[in-house]
Amino acid sequence: MGARTNKEKEEEAEAIKNWDPRYHKNVIIYLWIYGILGAVTGITNDAALSYYKIVAPHLISGLNIFNAAIAILMSLMIATVHKYGYRNILLVLPPMTAIFMVLTCITTNQLIIMIAYTISWTAIGVYDLMYPLMWTSYVPGKIRTKMFSVVMIVNLITQTICTFLGGKAVVWFFSLLQGSSYHAASILSGRPELMQGQELANYTNAYRILLIITALVTMLAFVLALFIHDVPRDYRSESSEQRDTPAKKAAMYKKLLNKRTIMWIVYIAGVQLGARLIAVYVPIYLNNYLHIPRDVSSTINTFVQAAMLIGYFFAPFLEKKMGAIVSVAAGTLTCVPVILLLANGRHLGSGMVLFVIVGILLFLRTGLANATMPIQQEVQMVIVDKDLRPAFTGVVQIAYAVVGIIDGLFTEFYLFNTQDGYANAYYIAAVIYVIASVLLLVFFAKKYNRILENSHASEEK
């Protein structure tokens, strides 16, 4: 990552020493909260989806559309931060998550499960939008990029641990309900489509037990949120408190419609479109396209998650050396050669040679793409005024929803119906990455490359 100079170390130490105690306390509490939500996400992104595939297959077949609806609901909810503050929102999210997650376990009605899933997963997703807002308010500029990395690392570590343990917990609960050994239950769990009667009921109930436990764990975030202390100036400027007329509010939100914010949304939406064409379907790419065995592909996916963790560590160094905009664009552009190689995965060998090469390529793509993610999150917060940050975050989520619908239509009518669909998805993603990166450099590099440094400096005056 490169050695820091003595001056940089001294400046960081001074920033930490002078850190407002209330701000520091709120940051530490949210690190714990986000760690808990990482554990919850480790279950919801893996075991929970397997459960819903059994009890609500229409939910899984239309998952991209549901996720688009979730993104829209998240945008509406995060926009209320400007009015209600961080603490109040964080007190609402855990009960929302827990109640509706449990509801998916106590009903067999697919429509109710779909609605409950949408509400519960909306609450879970809002946590990802909260820390950029809080960090921009509470973390000193000199250590902010580093703290963006820290919060993402904490979440990813607990997520990885619980992803690993979640599947094993389901098998263990299944073995208890079956009155069989863990090994026997594990073998049965490999072919859930063949289960019937009480065996299938026991397997489904094993998932339900895990999800109910997960819902209870979520309530720990509620307890921690009680200790957060925020005041209105944390999430809106003092002058904005007087802006209570519709005309004044409309004038304030019109500030979002400028070249800088629009081009940023275009970049983010483009990169997300490209990423969702390939990242979401990596298991399918490995198994169905490259015909890599399931156990080997699981090992590769674990390896890829480690790349995300390593990538986050590099963000502060990259921002200081290259600047915010150049770092983000470079991270995207350097993925392109790797993506093009993955598009030709069938020509990269066979057997162990193929496993190693593809594993390395996916590791590089994931590491490069995520190395600048903390920088990207911070830039998104500082290119607009404090009063507009929640609304701007909401607008970005709406862009994600649009991307999700496009991605869903593409996968439904092309990706899953064409022999070369997976390879072509990588080519399309590469083209999108190049276009998005060029737009970012053209519209942002000259004027905003050092926007984070300027933001940090202005705070110290």
N, C-alpha and C positions, 0 to 999 in steps of 0.2 A: 504493500500500500504506500510505501514511501515514508521516510522519516520526517517528522514535523520539526520545524525550527524551534529554537528556544523561545523566540518571541511568540510563536503561535501557542506553545505550551503555556507560557505566562499569561497570554490573553485569555485562554480558555480557563485557566485556574482562577483568574480574576473575575471572569464572568460567573463562574460557579460560586465563588465566594460572595459576590454581590447579588446573587439570585434571590429575588423576592421570596421569602419563606412560604407565603400562601401559594404563589405560583409553583414553587418547587414541590410542595405537598400535593397539589392537584395533579401534577405530572406523574409523580410516583404512584398515586392511587390509580390513575388511568393505566399506567403500565401493568399493574396487577389485574385491572379489569380486562384489558386487552389480552393479557396472557390467558385468563379464564376463557375469553371468547375464542382464542386460538384453539383451546382444547375442545370447545363446543363445535367449532368449524371442522376440526379433525374428524368428528363423528358425522356431522351433517353432510359433508362433502363426499363421504365414502359409504359408511354403513347405512346411513339414513336413506340414501338413494337406492340401495339394494332392497331395503324394506319397502319403499314406495313402488318399486318395480313389481313387487308381489301383490300389494294391496290396492294400488292405484296405477295400473299400467298406462292409462291415458295421460296421467301427469308426466310420466317419464317421456312418452312419445312426443309430447308437446312442451318439453322442458324449456326450450329456448324462448317460446312465447311467454311462458309463465315468468321466466327470468326477466324478460322485457317489462312485464307488468310490475315486477318487484322493483326494477330500476326506477320506474315512474313514481311508485309509491315512496321509495327512498328519497327521491328528489323533493317530493311534497313535504315529507317529514323533516328533512334536514333544513329546509327553508324556515321552519318554525324556530330554529335555534336563535335567530336574531331577536325573536320576541320573548321566548321562554328561558333561554340560557342553557348552558351545558348540563348542569346538575338535574334540572327537571326532566330533560330528555333522557338522561341516563337512568333516571328512576323509573321511567315508563317502559324502557326497552326490555329489561329482564322479565317482568310479568307478561308482557306481550309475547315474548319468545316462549316462555315456559308454558303458559296456558294453551296456546295454540299448537305447540309441539305435542303436548299431552293429548289434545283433542284428536290429533291424527292417529293416536294409539288406542283410543277408546271408541272409535266409530269405524264402521266398514263402508260408509257411504262415500263413494268416490268424489262427489261434488264437494262435500264438506271437507274431505281431506285436502282437495285442491285449494279451497279457500283458506283453510288453516295453514297449509304449507306456505301460501303466498304471504300471509300476514306474519307468520313466525320468521320466515326467511327475510322479510323486509326489515324486521327489527334487528336481526343478526347483521344484515348488511350495513345498517346505519352506523355501527361501530367503526367500520372502515372509513367513514366520512367524518367522524367526530375528531379523531386525533389530529388531522391536518389543521382544523380550525383551532383546536386547543393549543397545539404546539406553536402556532403562529402568534397566539396571544401570550403564552406562558413561558416559552423557552427563550433564553437569551440568544441573540443572533449569532454570537461566536460559536455556540455549540448546537445550533438548531439542526443543521444538516446531519450532524452526528446523531442527534436524538431521534431524527426521522428514521435513521437506520436502526437504532436501538429498538424502537417500538415495533418495527416490522420484524426484526430478528426474534424478539420475545414471542410475538404471535406465531411466527413460523415454527419455532422450536416446540411449543406446546401443541401446535396443530400436527406436526410430524409425529410426535410421541403418541397422540391419541388416535391418529390414523392407523398407526402400527398396532396399538392395543385394542382398538375398536373391534376389528374383525376377530381377534382372539377372544374377546369378551363375549361376542355373539356365539361363537362355537362353544365356549365354556357354559354359558347359560343353556344352550341347546342340549349339551350333554347332561346337565342336571335335570332338565325337563324330560329328557328321553330315558334317564336312568342308565346311561351308557358311558363308556369311556370317552375321554376327550378325543382320542385318535379316531374312534368310530364316528363320533359326531363330525369331526373334521372331514372325513371321507364323504359322508352324506351331504355336507354343506357344499361340496363341489358340484353337485347336480341338483339344484333346487327345483328344476323343471320336472324332475321325476317324482318329487314328493307328493303324497296325497294323504287325506284324512288327518289323523292325529299327529302324524309325523310332520306334515306341513304346518299344522296349527302350532306345534311346539317350536318349530323353526321360526315362524312369524312372531310368536310370543317372546322369543329370545331377543329379537330386534326391539320389540316393544319395551322390554325391561331396560335395555340399554338407553333407549330414547327418553324414558321417564327419568332415569338416573341423570342423563344429560340435562334435562329440564330443571331438575333440582340443583344441579351444579351451577346452572345459569343464574339462579337466585343469589349466589354469592356476589355476583356483580352488583346486584341491588343493594346489598349490605354495604359494600365498599363505596357505592355512589352516595350514600348518606353522608359520607365524610368529606365530599367535595364542597368547597366553598367558593362560589363565583359571585360576581357583582355585575351589574349591567354594562359597565365600561369594558369588561372583558370581551364581550361579544357584539358590542355596537358602540359607536362613538357617542359622546355625550350630546352632541348637537342633533343626532338622529332621533333622540327621544322626543324632540319637539315636532318631528315630521309625522304628524298623525292624520293629515288630510289626504284623501285619495290622489289629489293632484301632485302633492309633494312626494308621495310614495312612488307615483308613476314616473316623476322626473328622476328620482333616485335610481329606479331600476332601468331606466333608459340608458344609464351609463354602461350597462352590460353590452349594449349594441354598439361596439366599436371594433375597429379592425384588429386590435390586439386580442381581444377576447374571442372574436369569431374565428380568427386563424388558429388560435390555440385549440379551440373546440374541434376544428377541422383536423388538426394534427392528431389529437387524442382519439377522435372517432376513427380516423384512418388506421392508426396503429392497433386500436382495439379490434377493428374489423379483420385486419391481417392476422393478429394473434389468435383470435377466436376460431379462425379457419383451421388453425393447426394445433395450438396448444391444448384445446379442449378435447381433441380427438387423437391425442398421442397414443393411448392404449389401442384404439382401433387401427391406427397406422401401423403399429408394431405387430399386432396379431393378425389382422385381416389383410393388410397390404404386403407386409414383409414376412408374414407367417412365422414370427418369432414366438416360441412357446410362452404360455401364460406366466409361469414362474420366473422365466428370464425377463419378461417385460416388466414384471413387478419390481425386480431388482433394478432395472434401468430407471423406472419411475422414481424409486427411492433415491437413486443417484442424482436424478434431475432435481429433486427437491433440495438436495444438498447444494446444488449450484445456485439456487435462489439465495440461500443463506450466505454463501461466500460472496455473491454479488453485492449484497447489501453493505458488506463491510467496506467496499471500495468507494462508495458514494462520496464521503467527505473528501477523500483524496482527489477524485476526478473533478469535483466542483472547484477545488482550489487551483488545480493545475490547468484546467481547460476552460473553466467557466461553466455556468449552468446550461445554457442553450447548446453550446458545442458538445458538451458531455452527453446530453440527452440525444441529440442528433447522431453523434458518433456511436452511441450504444445501439441505436436502431439500425444504422447503416452497416455496422460490422456484423449484424445478424444475417445480412443478405447472402453472402457467399455460403454460409453454413446452411441456410434454408435451401439454396439451390442444390447443394450436395444431398440434402435429405430428400429432395424431390426425385433424385436418382438413386434412392436407397437400394433398389433391386439390383443395381449394377455395382454395389460396393462389396460384393463377396457373398459368402454363405457361412453357415455354422458359426463358430466362435469368432471368426474374423468379422462377420457382419455384426454380431452382437456388440463387440468392442467398438467398432467404428461408429455405429449408430448411437451407442451410448455416449461416446465422446462428443459427437456432433450435437446431440440433444443437450448435453451438459453445457457446451459452449453457448448454444443459442439461449438457453435459459439464464445462464450466468450473465451474458452480455446484455440481454433484455432487461434484467432486473437490477443490474449494477447501478443504473441511474434512476430507478423508481423512486427512492427517497427524494432525489433532487426534483424530479417531476412533480411530486406531491407538494413540495414547498413552493416551487415556481407558481403553481396553480393558485396558491393562497396569496402571493404577494403582487400579482399582476392586477389585482382589483382592490378597492378600498375595503376596510374592515366590515362596513355595513353591508357590502355586497357579497362577501365570501360565502355565506350559507346559500344565497340565491344562485351564485355562480356554480357552486358545487351541485346544486339541484339541476341546473341547466346541463351540466356535463353528464349527469346521470340520465337525463332524458336522451342525450346523444347516444349513450350506451344502450338505452332501450331500443332506439332506432337501429343501431348496429346489430343488436340481438335478433331483431325481427328479420333483417336482411340475411344474417348468418343462418337463422332457422330455415328460411325459404331456400337458401342455397344448398344446405345440407339435405333438406327433405327432397328437393327435386333434382339435385345434381350429384352432390358428393356421395350419397349412399346408393346411387343408381347407376354409376358409371365406373367401369373397371379402373380407369386411370384418374378417378376423381380425387383420390388422396394426393397423388403426385401433382396434379394441376392446382390443387389448393395451395401447395407450397410455392408454385410459380406465381400464382395470383398474390399471395402474401408478400413475396419478394418485391413485386412491382409496387404494391401499395406502400411498403416500407420505404422504398426509394423516393417515391413521390412525396410522402409525408415528411421525410427528413429534409428534402430539398426545400419544401415550403417553410419548414421551421427555420432553417438557416437563412433563407431569403428575407423572411419577415421579422425575425427576432434576433439573429446573431449580432448584428452591428450595434443595435441600441440596447439590447436587454441581456447580453451574455453575462454581464456581471451584476445582474439585477439582485441576486441574493446578497452579494457583498455590499451593494449600495443600500439595500434594505437593512442589513445589520448595522451599517455605519450610521444611518439616520436614527436608529433607535438609541444610539449611544450619545447623541448630541443633547 
